[in-house]
Amino acid sequence: MENPTILRPLGVPLGEFVVEISKDIISDVFQIYDESQTKSVNLNSITNIMKELGADFYEDEILQAFEAMDPNNEGKVRFDVFYIWWVS
């Protein structure tokens, strides 16, 4: 091992990460954070969902993504919108 202090999946360049793309798994994780069962979640939940699915974004990147998924400033993002954004 070249540097044992840096662990990453084989084939994944340093600074990148592997994320989940299975719609069923993404939906399951989304539902965990959709406590009100409205098929929409707030910024805090989106942050947790992204981490759960394997993303490693900075706070400002998450905020930019949330704003892109919530263009009407409703303070929530629906699953269908999140899924399209996530796999794009």
CYANA upper distance limits for C-alpha pairs under 8 A (distance plus 0.5 A):
  8 ARG  CA     12 VAL  CA      7.29
  8 ARG  CA     14 LEU  CA      8.10
 12 VAL  CA     16 GLU  CA      6.91
 12 VAL  CA     17 PHE  CA      7.18
 12 VAL  CA     18 VAL  CA      7.89
 13 PRO  CA     17 PHE  CA      8.43
 17 PHE  CA     54 GLY  CA      7.51
 17 PHE  CA     55 ALA  CA      7.13
 17 PHE  CA     56 ASP  CA      7.58
 18 VAL  CA     54 GLY  CA      6.66
 18 VAL  CA     55 ALA  CA      7.86
 19 VAL  CA     53 LEU  CA      6.20
 19 VAL  CA     54 GLY  CA      5.07
 19 VAL  CA     55 ALA  CA      6.49
 20 GLU  CA     25 ILE  CA      8.01
 20 GLU  CA     26 ILE  CA      7.58
 20 GLU  CA     53 LEU  CA      5.81
 20 GLU  CA     54 GLY  CA      6.98
 21 ILE  CA     25 ILE  CA      8.21
 21 ILE  CA     26 ILE  CA      7.42
 21 ILE  CA     86 TRP  CA      8.31
 21 ILE  CA     87 VAL  CA      6.84
 22 SER  CA     26 ILE  CA      6.62
 23 LYS  CA     27 SER  CA      6.41
 23 LYS  CA     83 TYR  CA      8.00
 24 ASP  CA     28 ASP  CA      6.65
 25 ILE  CA     29 VAL  CA      6.72
 26 ILE  CA     30 PHE  CA      6.56
 26 ILE  CA     53 LEU  CA      7.65
 26 ILE  CA     83 TYR  CA      7.99
 27 SER  CA     31 GLN  CA      6.59
 27 SER  CA     79 PHE  CA      7.92
 28 ASP  CA     32 ILE  CA      6.98
 29 VAL  CA     33 TYR  CA      7.40
 29 VAL  CA     49 ILE  CA      6.94
 29 VAL  CA     52 GLU  CA      7.86
 29 VAL  CA     53 LEU  CA      8.19
 30 PHE  CA     34 ASP  CA      6.69
 30 PHE  CA     49 ILE  CA      6.79
 30 PHE  CA     79 PHE  CA      7.55
 31 GLN  CA     35 GLU  CA      7.82
 31 GLN  CA     37 GLN  CA      7.75
 31 GLN  CA     39 LYS  CA      7.82
 33 TYR  CA     41 VAL  CA      7.48
 33 TYR  CA     45 SER  CA      6.25
 33 TYR  CA     48 ASN  CA      8.41
 33 TYR  CA     49 ILE  CA      7.71
 34 ASP  CA     38 THR  CA      7.24
 34 ASP  CA     39 LYS  CA      6.82
 34 ASP  CA     40 SER  CA      6.75
 34 ASP  CA     41 VAL  CA      6.10
 34 ASP  CA     45 SER  CA      8.21
 39 LYS  CA     78 ARG  CA      6.07
 39 LYS  CA     79 PHE  CA      6.21
 40 SER  CA     76 LYS  CA      6.40
 40 SER  CA     77 VAL  CA      5.54
 40 SER  CA     78 ARG  CA      4.51
 40 SER  CA     79 PHE  CA      6.40
 41 VAL  CA     45 SER  CA      6.32
 41 VAL  CA     46 ILE  CA      7.06
 41 VAL  CA     76 LYS  CA      5.56
 41 VAL  CA     77 VAL  CA      5.88
 41 VAL  CA     78 ARG  CA      7.12
 42 ASN  CA     46 ILE  CA      6.72
 42 ASN  CA     75 GLY  CA      6.36
 42 ASN  CA     76 LYS  CA      4.91
 42 ASN  CA     77 VAL  CA      6.95
 43 LEU  CA     47 THR  CA      6.69
 43 LEU  CA     63 LEU  CA      8.08
 43 LEU  CA     66 PHE  CA      7.10
 43 LEU  CA     75 GLY  CA      7.61
 43 LEU  CA     76 LYS  CA      7.31
 44 ASN  CA     48 ASN  CA      6.97
 45 SER  CA     49 ILE  CA      6.52
 46 ILE  CA     50 MET  CA      6.55
 46 ILE  CA     66 PHE  CA      8.06
 47 THR  CA     51 LYS  CA      6.88
 47 THR  CA     62 ILE  CA      7.15
 48 ASN  CA     52 GLU  CA      6.54
 49 ILE  CA     53 LEU  CA      6.63
 50 MET  CA     54 GLY  CA      6.87
 50 MET  CA     55 ALA  CA      5.72
 50 MET  CA     56 ASP  CA      8.18
 51 LYS  CA     55 ALA  CA      5.49
 51 LYS  CA     56 ASP  CA      6.82
 57 PHE  CA     61 GLU  CA      6.41
 57 PHE  CA     62 ILE  CA      6.72
 58 TYR  CA     62 ILE  CA      6.91
 59 GLU  CA     63 LEU  CA      6.78
 60 ASP  CA     64 GLN  CA      6.68
 61 GLU  CA     65 ALA  CA      6.66
 62 ILE  CA     66 PHE  CA      6.56
 63 LEU  CA     67 GLU  CA      6.64
 64 GLN  CA     68 ALA  CA      6.72
 65 ALA  CA     69 MET  CA      6.76
 66 PHE  CA     70 ASP  CA      6.50
 66 PHE  CA     77 VAL  CA      7.97
 67 GLU  CA     71 PRO  CA      6.46
 67 GLU  CA     73 ASN  CA      7.79
 69 MET  CA     77 VAL  CA      6.71
 69 MET  CA     81 VAL  CA      6.91
 69 MET  CA     82 PHE  CA      7.20
 69 MET  CA     85 TRP  CA      7.82
 70 ASP  CA     74 GLU  CA      7.02
 70 ASP  CA     75 GLY  CA      7.37
 70 ASP  CA     76 LYS  CA      7.00
 70 ASP  CA     77 VAL  CA      6.34
 77 VAL  CA     81 VAL  CA      7.26
 77 VAL  CA     82 PHE  CA      7.09
 78 ARG  CA     82 PHE  CA      6.76
 79 PHE  CA     83 TYR  CA      6.44
 80 ASP  CA     84 ILE  CA      6.81
 81 VAL  CA     85 TRP  CA      6.73
 82 PHE  CA     86 TRP  CA      6.39
 83 TYR  CA     87 VAL  CA      6.74
 84 ILE  CA     88 SER  CA      6.56
